[in-house]
Amino acid sequence: MKTTVSTKGQVVIPAEIREEDEIKPGQEFEIERLDRGEYRLKRAEKERNAGLVQLLLSCPVKDWFHPMDRTETTADLKAPAFK
């Protein structure tokens, strides 16, 4: 497959490949120069649990999730009193 570099230096990944590999807008890639004219493009791996806090904060049930202070550890947490 062929693609072209735009005037902004952007390279388009052909739709067939994007669909096959489920590549979505905004996904990040790493590019490595192997040699003159040879490059490797690799999908960047997400950090484990990336975006989890934002997901929890966006929950429609309000005030059930509170991020911990950076100085706290899970050992500092107290179990909630259930009635």
Contacts in CASP RR format, 6 or more apart in sequence:
PFRMAT RR
TARGET T0000
AUTHOR 0000-0000-0000
METHOD contacts of the structure
MODEL  1
MKTTVSTKGQVVIPAEIREEDEIKPGQEFEIERLDRGEYRLKRAEKERNA
GLVQLLLSCPVKDWFHPMDRTETTADLKAPAFK
1 14 0 8 1.000
1 16 0 8 1.000
1 17 0 8 1.000
3 11 0 8 1.000
3 12 0 8 1.000
3 13 0 8 1.000
3 14 0 8 1.000
4 11 0 8 1.000
4 12 0 8 1.000
5 11 0 8 1.000
6 12 0 8 1.000
13 23 0 8 1.000
13 41 0 8 1.000
17 23 0 8 1.000
21 43 0 8 1.000
23 43 0 8 1.000
27 43 0 8 1.000
27 44 0 8 1.000
28 43 0 8 1.000
28 44 0 8 1.000
29 41 0 8 1.000
29 42 0 8 1.000
29 43 0 8 1.000
29 44 0 8 1.000
30 41 0 8 1.000
30 42 0 8 1.000
30 43 0 8 1.000
30 44 0 8 1.000
31 39 0 8 1.000
31 40 0 8 1.000
31 41 0 8 1.000
31 42 0 8 1.000
32 39 0 8 1.000
32 40 0 8 1.000
32 42 0 8 1.000
33 39 0 8 1.000
34 40 0 8 1.000
53 67 0 8 1.000
56 65 0 8 1.000
57 65 0 8 1.000
57 67 0 8 1.000
59 65 0 8 1.000
68 74 0 8 1.000
68 77 0 8 1.000
END
